[in-house]
């Protein structure tokens, strides 16, 4: 079976209700927290993807029993000191930066060296940003080229508290330090730029000693050592990053309407909605509710007659970091020039995404001006692609693949997109849902 997809026709207008897969960030965090709980935790609608499977495999290697059937999972937690550390453990984070970085915070008390590896893409990403603060707790690291995977971590039995300044807007860095602080003596203080707060919300729900004070630019987090928390059940809401591809497909497909059910609309993740509203898109949040600290809602989107260009406020970057590639497609159809800046963190993802965003647009005939951290997109409301486009050699970045599919369905042309298996890392159901939108009721 070929590992590529060929698209030669635009999608027709649609009016549908859909449900997307469980939130990846919450699925991985549920696995990690449940492994530390005392008792059996249960999750429904767990995302079944390679990233989440890697998290499950990791805690199993640490001696935690896991039972998984379809998207229902039970984890038999043994408490905060329940990991079975032994010599020779190798943890493979595959493609998951979330798992690879967060789990290091939980391993800083290991008496034996543990090796962390990943795939080709993850092995190119910066892990020094995690090892530096965790070293201050008392852990020891050895990294390839002093910053990459594979790495070896050896913990300490005398972990001390630290003061940490997170200045990149990285939820993964902040969360790894929170996990490390929960294992350490004393009070750890974190001053962090705004980023996703799933870890803090789960800590609050589980009544762990993590306290957050906010202002406009930073979150101030105080963390004390914890001793015990009970197992917990969780129905994972749908992933807004996965939903974004269908939201934007609707935006780009004239006379279309879509409702996506029960989506996580955590305010630290809804930059895509704010940006699209600034560009004149009608998006409505219905049936809003608070579920264990996370906000969820049904998202309704209606395709617009006209798309406005945007000078995107950088304050929205951290809440949109996984959606910029597909947002660039909206800017390609805007009536004017759009500008996005301070996007350095895009190159800390699975591929150099700013480069790939520009490449896809240029292949379609859209003019761009890029720097290492910014892009100007010269929109064309009448864009219609009439050429062959091949997308390959993008480090199997799932979001490059999915963005290319949305571009092909929206703007036309004959596209051959390689490495369709890349979606297994985060969203195996992506193409199935695409096909459901193509079918008339």
C-alpha positions as CSV (number, residue, x, y, z in Angstrom):
1,X,0.0,0.0,0.0
2,X,1.4,3.4,-1.0
3,X,2.2,5.9,1.8
4,X,1.1,8.9,-0.2
5,X,-2.2,10.5,-1.1
6,X,-3.3,12.1,-4.4
7,X,-5.9,14.9,-4.5
8,X,-7.2,16.3,-7.8
9,X,-10.5,17.8,-6.9
10,X,-11.7,20.5,-4.6
11,X,-14.2,19.6,-1.9
12,X,-17.9,20.5,-2.5
13,X,-19.8,22.6,-0.1
14,X,-21.0,20.8,3.1
15,X,-23.2,21.3,6.1
16,X,-22.2,18.7,8.7
17,X,-21.8,17.8,12.4
18,X,-18.7,15.9,13.4
19,X,-16.7,14.8,16.4
20,X,-12.9,14.7,16.4
21,X,-10.6,12.6,18.4
22,X,-9.6,13.1,22.0
23,X,-7.2,16.0,23.0
24,X,-3.6,14.9,22.6
25,X,-2.2,17.1,25.3
26,X,-4.7,16.0,27.8
27,X,-4.4,12.3,26.8
28,X,-0.7,12.3,27.4
29,X,-1.0,14.2,30.7
30,X,-3.7,11.9,31.9
31,X,-1.4,8.9,31.3
32,X,1.4,10.5,33.3
33,X,-0.7,11.8,36.2
34,X,-2.6,8.4,36.5
35,X,0.7,6.6,36.7
36,X,1.5,8.6,39.9
37,X,-2.0,8.3,41.4
38,X,-2.9,5.8,44.1
39,X,-5.4,3.3,42.6
40,X,-7.0,2.7,39.2
41,X,-7.7,5.7,37.0
42,X,-10.0,5.4,34.0
43,X,-10.2,7.4,30.8
44,X,-12.7,7.4,28.0
45,X,-12.2,9.0,24.5
46,X,-8.5,8.7,25.0
47,X,-6.7,9.6,21.8
48,X,-5.4,6.4,20.2
49,X,-2.3,7.7,18.4
50,X,1.4,6.9,18.3
51,X,2.2,9.7,20.7
52,X,-0.2,8.5,23.3
53,X,0.9,4.9,22.8
54,X,4.4,6.0,23.4
55,X,3.3,7.5,26.8
56,X,1.6,4.3,27.7
57,X,4.7,2.3,26.8
58,X,6.8,4.6,28.9
59,X,4.9,4.2,32.1
60,X,4.7,0.4,31.5
61,X,8.5,0.3,31.4
62,X,8.4,2.0,34.8
63,X,6.4,-0.8,36.2
64,X,2.8,0.6,35.8
65,X,0.0,-1.7,34.7
66,X,-2.1,-0.4,31.8
67,X,-5.3,-1.9,30.3
68,X,-6.4,-0.5,26.9
69,X,-9.4,-1.4,24.8
70,X,-10.3,0.8,21.9
71,X,-10.2,4.3,23.4
72,X,-11.0,3.3,27.0
73,X,-8.0,2.9,29.3
74,X,-7.3,1.8,32.9
75,X,-4.0,2.7,34.6
76,X,-3.1,1.0,37.9
77,X,-1.2,3.8,39.6
78,X,1.2,2.9,42.5
79,X,1.5,6.3,44.1
80,X,4.2,9.0,43.7
81,X,7.0,6.6,44.6
82,X,5.6,3.7,42.7
83,X,7.9,3.7,39.6
84,X,10.0,0.5,39.4
85,X,13.4,2.0,38.5
86,X,15.8,-0.6,37.3
87,X,19.0,-0.7,35.3
88,X,18.9,-0.5,31.5
89,X,15.5,1.3,31.0
90,X,15.2,2.9,27.6
91,X,12.1,5.1,26.9
92,X,11.2,5.8,23.3
93,X,9.2,9.1,23.0
94,X,8.8,8.4,19.2
95,X,7.7,11.8,17.8
96,X,6.2,13.2,20.9
97,X,7.8,16.4,22.3
98,X,5.2,16.5,25.0
99,X,6.0,13.0,26.3
100,X,9.8,13.4,25.8
101,X,10.0,16.6,27.7
102,X,7.4,16.1,30.4
103,X,8.5,12.7,31.5
104,X,12.0,14.0,32.3
105,X,10.5,15.9,35.2
106,X,9.1,12.7,36.6
107,X,12.5,10.8,36.3
108,X,14.7,13.2,38.3
109,X,14.7,10.9,41.3
110,X,15.7,7.7,39.4
111,X,18.7,6.0,41.1
112,X,19.7,4.5,37.8
113,X,20.5,6.1,34.4
114,X,17.5,6.1,32.0
115,X,18.0,6.6,28.3
116,X,15.5,8.7,26.4
117,X,15.3,8.3,22.6
118,X,13.0,9.5,19.8
119,X,12.5,9.4,16.1
120,X,14.5,11.4,13.6
121,X,12.4,14.5,14.0
122,X,12.3,14.6,17.8
123,X,16.0,13.9,17.9
124,X,16.7,17.2,16.2
125,X,14.7,19.2,18.7
126,X,16.2,21.1,21.6
127,X,16.2,19.2,25.0
128,X,18.8,21.5,26.6
129,X,15.9,23.8,27.4
130,X,14.6,21.0,29.7
131,X,17.9,19.6,31.0
132,X,19.1,23.0,32.2
133,X,16.4,23.6,34.8
134,X,16.1,20.0,35.8
135,X,19.9,19.9,36.4
136,X,19.3,22.7,39.0
137,X,17.0,20.3,40.9
138,X,19.9,17.8,41.2
139,X,19.4,15.5,38.2
140,X,22.3,14.7,35.9
141,X,22.1,14.7,32.1
142,X,24.2,13.6,29.1
143,X,22.9,14.8,25.7
144,X,24.0,14.2,22.2
145,X,25.7,17.4,21.0
146,X,24.8,18.9,24.4
147,X,21.2,19.5,23.3
148,X,19.7,16.6,21.5
149,X,18.4,13.0,21.8
150,X,19.4,10.5,22.7
151,X,20.0,11.6,26.2
152,X,20.7,9.9,29.5
153,X,19.2,11.1,32.8
154,X,20.3,10.0,36.3
155,X,18.3,11.3,39.2
156,X,19.1,12.3,42.7
157,X,17.7,11.4,46.1
158,X,18.5,14.9,47.4
159,X,16.4,17.1,45.1
160,X,16.2,20.8,46.0
161,X,13.8,23.5,45.0
162,X,14.7,26.1,42.3
163,X,13.6,29.4,40.8
164,X,12.9,29.1,37.1
165,X,12.3,31.8,34.4
166,X,10.5,30.3,31.4
167,X,10.8,33.0,28.7
168,X,9.9,31.0,25.5
169,X,6.2,30.5,26.1
170,X,6.7,26.7,26.2
171,X,4.1,24.7,28.1
172,X,6.4,21.6,27.8
173,X,9.3,23.3,29.6
174,X,7.0,24.7,32.2
175,X,5.2,21.4,32.8
176,X,8.5,19.5,33.0
177,X,9.6,21.8,35.8
178,X,6.3,21.5,37.6
179,X,6.7,17.7,37.6
180,X,10.2,18.1,38.9
181,X,9.2,20.5,41.6
182,X,6.4,18.1,42.8
183,X,9.2,15.6,43.5
184,X,11.6,18.1,45.1
185,X,12.0,19.4,48.6
186,X,11.1,23.0,49.4
187,X,9.1,25.5,47.3
188,X,9.9,26.0,43.6
189,X,9.0,29.3,42.0
190,X,8.3,29.6,38.2
191,X,7.8,32.8,36.3
192,X,6.6,31.8,32.8
193,X,5.4,33.5,29.7
194,X,1.8,32.7,28.8
195,X,1.4,29.2,27.4
196,X,-0.9,26.2,27.7
197,X,-2.0,25.5,31.3
198,X,-3.4,21.9,31.1
199,X,-0.8,20.7,33.7
200,X,-1.7,23.4,36.2
201,X,-5.5,22.8,35.7
202,X,-5.0,19.1,36.3
203,X,-2.9,19.8,39.4
204,X,-5.7,22.1,40.7
205,X,-8.4,19.4,40.0
206,X,-6.3,16.8,41.8
207,X,-5.6,19.2,44.7
208,X,-1.9,19.1,44.3
209,X,0.2,21.9,45.9
210,X,0.5,24.0,42.7
211,X,-0.6,27.6,43.0
212,X,-0.9,30.0,40.1
213,X,-1.0,33.8,40.0
214,X,-1.5,35.6,36.7
215,X,-0.9,38.9,35.1
216,X,-1.1,40.1,31.5
217,X,2.3,38.8,30.5
218,X,3.3,36.1,32.9
219,X,2.1,33.3,35.1
220,X,3.7,33.0,38.5
221,X,3.6,29.3,39.7
222,X,4.5,28.1,43.2
223,X,5.0,24.4,43.6
224,X,5.6,22.3,46.7
225,X,6.4,18.6,47.1
226,X,3.3,16.4,47.1
227,X,2.8,13.1,48.9
228,X,-0.4,11.4,47.6
229,X,-3.4,11.8,45.4
230,X,-6.2,9.4,44.5
231,X,-7.0,7.8,41.2
232,X,-9.4,9.7,38.9
233,X,-11.6,9.2,35.9
234,X,-11.6,11.4,32.9
235,X,-13.6,11.8,29.7
236,X,-11.1,13.4,27.3
237,X,-12.7,16.2,25.3
238,X,-12.0,16.6,21.6
239,X,-8.8,18.3,20.5
240,X,-9.0,21.9,19.3
241,X,-5.7,21.6,17.3
242,X,-7.2,18.7,15.3
243,X,-10.5,20.5,15.0
244,X,-8.7,23.5,13.5
245,X,-8.1,21.7,10.2
246,X,-11.9,21.2,9.7
247,X,-12.7,24.7,10.9
248,X,-10.4,26.2,8.3
249,X,-11.6,23.8,5.6
250,X,-15.1,25.2,6.2
251,X,-13.7,28.8,6.1
252,X,-12.1,28.1,2.7
253,X,-15.1,26.2,1.2
254,X,-17.8,28.6,0.1
255,X,-21.4,28.2,1.4
256,X,-20.3,25.6,4.0
257,X,-21.2,25.2,7.7
258,X,-19.8,22.9,10.3
259,X,-20.4,22.0,14.0
260,X,-17.7,20.2,15.9
261,X,-19.0,18.6,19.2
262,X,-17.5,18.8,22.7
263,X,-14.2,20.5,21.9
264,X,-11.6,21.6,24.5
265,X,-11.7,25.4,24.4
266,X,-9.1,26.0,27.1
267,X,-8.3,29.8,26.8
268,X,-4.6,29.0,26.4
269,X,-5.5,27.0,23.2
270,X,-8.1,29.2,21.4
271,X,-5.8,31.6,19.6
272,X,-7.0,30.1,16.3
273,X,-10.6,31.1,17.1
274,X,-9.5,34.7,18.1
275,X,-7.4,35.1,14.9
276,X,-10.1,33.8,12.6
277,X,-12.7,36.2,14.2
278,X,-10.3,39.1,13.6
279,X,-10.2,38.0,9.9
280,X,-14.0,38.2,9.7
281,X,-15.0,34.6,10.2
282,X,-18.2,33.7,12.0
283,X,-17.4,31.2,14.8
284,X,-19.8,30.5,17.6
285,X,-19.2,28.5,20.9
286,X,-22.3,26.7,22.0
287,X,-23.2,24.6,25.0
288,X,-20.2,25.8,27.0
289,X,-19.4,24.0,30.2
290,X,-16.6,23.5,32.7
291,X,-15.3,19.9,32.9
292,X,-12.8,19.3,35.7
293,X,-11.2,22.7,35.2
294,X,-11.2,22.6,31.4
295,X,-13.8,24.5,29.3
296,X,-15.5,22.5,26.5
297,X,-18.0,23.6,23.9
298,X,-19.5,22.8,20.5
299,X,-17.8,25.0,17.8
300,X,-19.9,26.2,14.9
301,X,-18.3,27.9,11.9
302,X,-19.8,29.4,8.7
303,X,-17.8,30.1,5.6
304,X,-17.4,33.9,4.9
305,X,-18.0,35.9,1.8
306,X,-14.7,37.8,2.3
307,X,-11.6,37.2,4.5
308,X,-9.8,40.2,6.0
309,X,-6.0,40.3,6.2
310,X,-4.5,40.4,9.7
311,X,-1.5,41.9,11.5
312,X,-1.4,39.1,14.0
313,X,-0.8,40.2,17.6
314,X,2.2,38.2,19.0
315,X,0.4,37.8,22.3
316,X,-1.8,35.2,20.5
317,X,1.2,33.1,19.3
318,X,1.5,30.7,22.3
319,X,-2.2,29.9,22.1
320,X,-1.9,29.2,18.4
321,X,1.5,27.6,18.0
322,X,0.1,24.3,16.5
323,X,-2.4,26.0,14.2
324,X,-0.3,28.6,12.3
325,X,0.5,26.4,9.3
326,X,-3.2,26.0,8.5
327,X,-4.0,29.6,9.4
328,X,-1.5,30.7,6.8
329,X,-3.9,29.1,4.2
330,X,-6.7,31.5,5.4
331,X,-4.3,34.4,4.9
332,X,-3.6,33.1,1.4
333,X,-7.2,33.8,0.5
334,X,-7.5,37.1,2.4
335,X,-8.0,40.4,0.5
336,X,-4.7,42.0,1.4
337,X,-1.4,41.4,3.2
338,X,-1.2,39.5,6.4
339,X,1.7,39.6,8.8
340,X,2.8,37.1,11.5
341,X,5.9,37.7,13.7
342,X,7.8,36.4,16.7
343,X,7.3,32.8,15.5
344,X,10.7,31.4,16.6
345,X,8.9,28.5,18.4
346,X,7.6,27.1,15.1
347,X,11.1,25.8,14.5
348,X,10.9,23.9,17.8
349,X,8.2,21.7,16.5
350,X,8.4,18.5,14.4
351,X,9.8,20.3,11.3
352,X,10.9,23.9,10.5
353,X,7.2,24.8,10.2
354,X,7.7,28.5,9.2
355,X,9.8,27.3,6.2
356,X,7.2,24.7,5.3
357,X,4.3,27.2,5.6
358,X,6.0,29.5,3.1
359,X,6.9,26.6,0.8
360,X,3.3,25.4,0.6
361,X,2.0,28.9,-0.1
362,X,4.7,29.5,-2.7
363,X,3.9,26.2,-4.5
364,X,0.3,27.5,-4.7
365,X,1.4,30.8,-6.3
366,X,1.2,33.0,-3.2
367,X,3.9,35.5,-2.6
368,X,5.5,35.5,0.8
369,X,8.3,37.4,2.5
370,X,9.9,35.4,5.4
371,X,12.6,35.9,8.0
372,X,13.7,33.5,10.7
373,X,10.7,34.5,12.8
374,X,8.2,36.2,10.6
375,X,6.1,35.8,7.5
376,X,4.2,38.3,5.3
377,X,1.5,36.6,3.1
378,X,0.1,38.4,0.1
379,X,-3.4,37.1,-0.1
380,X,-5.4,36.4,-3.3
381,X,-9.1,36.0,-2.8
382,X,-9.5,34.5,-6.3
383,X,-6.7,32.0,-5.9
384,X,-7.3,28.8,-8.0
385,X,-4.4,26.4,-8.3
386,X,-4.0,24.7,-11.7
387,X,-0.7,22.8,-11.4
388,X,0.9,19.7,-10.0
389,X,2.3,20.0,-6.4
390,X,4.4,17.4,-4.6
391,X,4.9,17.6,-0.8
392,X,7.6,15.3,0.6
393,X,10.7,15.2,2.8
394,X,9.1,17.2,5.6
395,X,10.4,15.0,8.5
396,X,7.0,13.3,8.6
397,X,5.4,16.3,10.4
398,X,1.8,15.4,10.7
399,X,0.7,19.1,10.6
400,X,2.5,19.6,7.3
401,X,0.6,16.7,5.9
402,X,-2.8,17.8,7.1
403,X,-2.2,21.4,6.1
404,X,-1.3,20.2,2.6
405,X,-4.5,18.1,2.4
406,X,-6.6,21.2,3.4
407,X,-4.8,23.3,0.8
408,X,-5.5,20.7,-2.0
409,X,-9.2,20.4,-1.1
410,X,-9.6,24.2,-0.8
411,X,-7.6,25.7,-3.7
412,X,-7.5,22.9,-6.4
413,X,-4.6,21.6,-8.4
414,X,-3.2,18.1,-8.6
415,X,-1.4,17.2,-5.3
416,X,0.7,14.3,-4.3
417,X,1.4,14.3,-0.6
418,X,3.8,11.8,0.8
419,X,4.0,10.2,4.3
420,X,0.3,10.0,5.1
421,X,1.2,7.7,8.0
422,X,2.5,10.8,9.8
423,X,-1.0,11.4,11.0
424,X,-0.8,8.3,13.2
425,X,1.2,10.4,15.7
426,X,-1.6,12.7,16.5
427,X,-4.8,12.2,14.5
428,X,-5.3,8.8,12.8
429,X,-9.0,9.6,12.1
430,X,-8.1,12.7,10.0
431,X,-8.7,11.2,6.5
432,X,-11.8,9.3,7.6
433,X,-13.4,12.6,8.8
434,X,-12.3,14.3,5.5
435,X,-14.1,11.6,3.6
436,X,-17.2,12.0,5.7
437,X,-17.3,15.7,4.7
438,X,-17.1,14.7,1.0
439,X,-20.2,12.5,1.2
440,X,-23.7,14.0,0.7
441,X,-26.2,13.1,3.4
